[in-house]
Amino acid sequence: MTKTIPPLSKRTTPNVTLASLMLPGLAALASLAPVMAAAENAPEKTTVAVKYSNYADGQAGWDRVQVSAPSLYFQAPIASDWSIEASAVVDSVSGASPRWHTQSTVDSGASRMSDERTAGDIKVTRYFARSAWSMSLATSSEHDYQSNAIGLNARWSTEDNNRTWTAGYGLSTDRIGFHMDPLDKQKRTQEFMVGVTQVLTPGDIVQLNLTRSDGQGDYNDPYKSPGYDQRPDRRNAWIGLARWNHYVEPADAALRTSYRYYTDTFGVQSHTMGVEWAQPLGRWTLTPGMRYYSQSAANFYMDPVLNAQGEYDLSATQTAADLNWGNNQSMDQRLAAFGALTWSLKAAYAITENTVADVKFESYSQKAALHLGGAGSPGLDDFQATFWQVGLTYRF
């Protein structure tokens, strides 16, 4: 017997569409899409969303990167069995590339930069009685980086619509250059994803996804000196994702929880746990959230050499790197062991039945001491970042 699901105003289903969007070529759509169509039904209305985002990070009194990004999202039905989605974003980036470890000299190991990225996605979906098939294309361009991607996705439901299976494939190719020097380095990544979404009760929905990523090409940081940042030319990964959404009837609210496990051939393993509470209050919907992240260091990550006072010893660290010249090694902090907490709050206001304004704020704090199971990599200063976004969504 088909289960009764709470009305849309009282639930937030982990739609399989969102899972499929996480493949290469679909990430932009995943971040911009304000609503998702039901698994096997074309959208009834056209949706247009305009958003503006700002990101800034820094550490130890050093403002590293700032990004401003206006974006546009569009979704529309075509006839009764097709839909088209598209997004476009322009990122204006300024700041510096990541330093070697954390150093007292701000510019040591870091390059100042200013860049602009333009990116776009388009996705076409064909709907059938109990299935839907999608294809997407994406492109992203900077002065020293070009990326193109394609994504394929299929999903199908059981007769009672309580279970939906998903399978997807993504392929992305990246071409990397460094300023005006035509290094012409390339990278290619394939991803395969399978998943299932299951209605458990009228107020409970779970989702399980498994993704395999196979990448080969140049993974070195072009902003670092050759030899000091030498990485393997292959990076293969497994990613497991579990979501559970629960409708809390007494509060007329939705509790969203998620867990993600990641492991790759670089030796990085990570855990991500998230929770959100979506609370309708008249025309308002408030969604506070928290996310915890922890990762281990890559096998070839090189810890800094510290002096007797526990301070970064640049000369000794470079000497150690010289002795390992020609082997895989990196001092990039992003490959270190650390943990991080993100606090977020989103407020959405329904101006009319079809017009919604929203604002979102996130605060990110990264520390070696937050690493799961004990202290992370030594010599890392705390890292802070803030993100905010304002948007307007209109359906007609």
N, C-alpha and C positions, 0 to 999 in steps of 0.2 A: 504494500500500500504506500502511496506517495506521501512523504512527510510534509507537514505544514511548516513553512519557513516564515519567520517574523518579517514584517514589511521592511522595505529598504530603509526607511527612516530609523529602524531599530536594529539594523545589522550591518556588518562590514565583511562581506564574504571574501576570502582569499582567492579571488578569481584566477582561474588557470591562465587567463590572458596575461596577467601580471607576471606569472612565472615564466611564460614564454618570452616575454619582453626582455628578460635578463640575459638572453643570448647576444653574441656580437651582432651589431647592426640594429639593435632594438633598445639599447640602454637609454637613448634620449627620449623615446616614446614612453618608456617606463617612468622616467622622472617627471614628465610633463603631463601625462594623461590624468585629467581630473576625475574622470569616471571610467568604468569599464562596462562594456556590454555584457549581457548574460552569455553564458558559455556557447550556446548554439542559436542565438537570436541576433539578427542585425539590429543596430541602434535605431530607435524610432525618430530621434531628433538629431539635428546637427549641433555639434558642440564646438565653441571657440573659446580658448583660454589664453590670456595674456599674463605673463608673470615677469617680475624683475627680482633678481637674486644678487646678494652680495656676500662674499666670503673673505675673511682676513685671518691670518695666523701669525704666530711669532713665538719667541722664547728668549728668556734672559734679557729682556729689554730690546730685543731685535725684532722689528716688524718685517717678516720674511716675504709673504705673498699677499696680494689683494686681487680679488677677481670680481668684476661686475658683469652680469649676464642677463640681458633682456631675452625673453623667449616667447615663442608663439606655438600653440597647439591647435590642431583642427581635426575633427572627426565628423564624418557624414555618411548617411546611408546612400546606397546606389540601388535603385529599384527596391526590391524587397529582400533580396538574397545576398547582397554585397555591401561592403563598407570600405571606406578609405580613411586612413589616418596619416597625418603628417605633422612634423615638428621642425622648428628652426631655432637656433640659438647662436648668439654672438658673445663670446667671452673676451673681455679686455683684462689681460693679466699684467701685473707689474710686481717687481720684487727681486728675489734672488733664488737661485737653485739651492737645493739642500747642501749643507756643509758636510765636511768629513767629521763624523761624530759631533760633539759639541765643543766648540773652541772659544777661548776668551777673546781671540781676535775675530771680530765680526766678519770681515771679508775673506779670511783665510779659508780656502777651499770652496768658496761660494762665488758664483758669477751673477752680476746684476743683469736683469732682463726686463724686457717690455715686449709684449706680444699680443696678438689678437687671433682668436680662433673662431672660425665659422663652421657650423655643423648642421646637418639636416637628416631627417629620416622620412621615409614614406612606407606605408604598409597597406596592403590590399587583402581583404578577407572574403572568402566565399562561404556562405552558411548553407547547411543542409538540415534535414529533420533532426538528426542527433549528432551532428559533427560540424566542424568548421576547419577550414584550411587557409593558411595565411602565408604570404611572402612579403619580405621587406628588403629595402635597400637603404644604406646609410653612407654618409661621407663626412669627413672632418678634415679641416685644412688649417695649418699654421705656416709660418714662413720657413720652418725647418722640419715640418712633420705633416705627412699626408696619410690618412687612413680611409679605407673603403671596406664595406662589409655587406654581407647578404645573410638573411635569416629565413628559415622555413619552419613552419609550425603546424601541427595537426592536433586536434582534440576531439574526443567523442564521448558521449554520455550513455549511461545505461537507460533502460526503458523508464524507470521511475525518476530519472534525473537526479538521483541521490549520489551518483558517483561519476566523476569525469576523469578520463585518462588523457595525458598529454605527452607528446613527443616532439622534439625540436632539434634543429641543426643550425649552427651558425659558423660562418667563415669570415675572418677579417684579415686584411693585409695592410701592413704599415710600412711606410718608407720614411727613413729618418735621415736628416741632414743637420749639419752644425753650422749655423750662421751662413756665410757665403761659401764655406768649404764643402764641395760636393762629395761627402763621404759615401752617399748612396748605400746606406745600410738598410736592410729589410727584415721584416718579421712577419710570420704567418701563424695564425691561431685558428684551430677548429674546436667547436664545442658540440657535445651531444647531450641532450637532456631528456629524461623521462620523469613523469610525475603523476600523481593521483590526488584528486580532491574528493573528500568524502563527507557527506552530511551524516552526522552521528545522531543528533536530536534536533528538534525544532530550533534550538538555540545554540548548537555547537557544530562547527565545521572545521575539519583538519585538512592539511595539505602536506604532502611529502614529495620532495624533488631530489633527484640525483643527477649531477652534471659531471661530465668528463671533459677536461680541457687539455688539448695537445698543442703546444706552441714550439716553434723553432725559428731561429734567426738571431738577430743581434739584440741582446738585453742589457748591454753596457750603457752607463750613463754618459751621453756625449759631452756633458758639462764637466766631467772629471778627466784628469790626466790619464792617458793610456797606461795600463800596467797597474795603476792604483785602483782602478775599477774594472776588473776582469771577471765576467760572469759566464756560466755555461750557456751554450747556444741552444739548449732545449729546456723548456719548463712545462712539465705536465702536472696536472692537478686533478683532484677529486673534490667535489663540493656537495655536501648534503645539507638540505634545508627542510625544516619542519615548522609549520605554523598551526596555531590553534586559536580560533576566534570564538568567543563565548558571549552570548547575549545575557546581560544581567537584568532580569525583568524588574525587580524591585526599584532599581535605579534608572530603568529605561536607558541603559548604557551598554556599550560594547567593550569587552576586554580583549585585546589583541596581543598575542605572545608569539615569539619566534626564537628559533635556535638554528645557527648555521655553523657547520664544521668544514674546515678547509685544510687540505694538506697537499704539498707539491714536492717535486724532485729537487727544489732548492733547499729543502729541509725545513721550510716554514710550515708550521701548524698553527691554526688560529681557531678561536671560539668566539662567536658573537651571540649574545643573548639580548633580546629586546622585549619591552612591554609598553603598551599604550592603553589609555583609557579614553574612549570617545563618549563624551557626555553632551547630549542635546539639552539646550536651555532655551525653549521658545525658538526664536529665529537663529539663535546662536548654537554652535557646536564647538565645545572646547576639548582639545585632545592633548593632554600632557603625556610625555613619554620619557623613557630612560633606556639606554643601550650600553651594554658592557662589552668590551672587545679586549682580547689578549692574544698575542702571538709569540711564538718562539723565534729565535734568531736563525737566519739562513746558515747552512753548513759552512759557507765561505766568508761569513761576516767576521770582520777583524775587530776585536775589542781594542779600545785605545790604551796606550801606555800612560800610566799616571805616575807622577813624581811622589816623593815622600810625603808631601802635603795633600796628596789626593787630587792634584790639579792636572789638567791635560798637558802632556809633554809632547809637543808637536814634533820636535827633532827626533825623539826616541820612537815615536809612532811611525814617522816616515822611514827611519832606519829599518824598523821591523818589516815595513811594507817592501822596502828595497830587497831585503833578504828573501822575500817570497815572490819576487818579480817573476812573471811568466806563468804563475799559477792563479787559479781562481781566487779572488779576494775582493772585498768591498768594505768601505767604511761608511757606506750610506746608512743613515739612521733609520730609514724606512725598512731595512733588513735586520734591525736589531730586535731584541726581546723586550717587549713593553706591554703595558695595559692601558686602556683608555675608557673614560666614561663620557657619555653624551646625554645631556638633558635637553629636552625639547618641549615646546608648547606651540600648538597651532590653534588659531581662532578663526572660525568661518561664520559668515553672516549671510543669511538668505535675504537679499534685498527684495526679490520677488520669487515666485515659484521656480523660475528658470534662470535667475541671476544670483550668483554667489560671489562674495568678496572674501578673501582670506589673507591671513598673515601668519608667518611661521618664523620661530626663532630657535636656534640650536646653539648650545655652548659645549665645546669639546675640550676635554682635559686629558693629556697623555703623560704618563709617568712610568719610569722603569719599575717603581715600587708597586704599581698596580698590576704587574704581570701575574698571571694565575699560577699559584703554587710556590711563590717566592719571588725574590728580587730578580729584576730583569738585567739587561746589559748595563755594565758600569759606564760612568762618564756621560750620561745623557741628562741634559737639562730638561725640566718640564716643558711641555709643548702645549700651547693654548690656541684655540681657533673658535671663531664665531661665524654663524651663518644666519642670514635672515632673508625672507622672501615675501613679497606681496603679490597678489594675483586677483584676477577677475575672470569668472567663467560665465558664459552665456549659452543657453540652449534654446533652439527655436525649431 
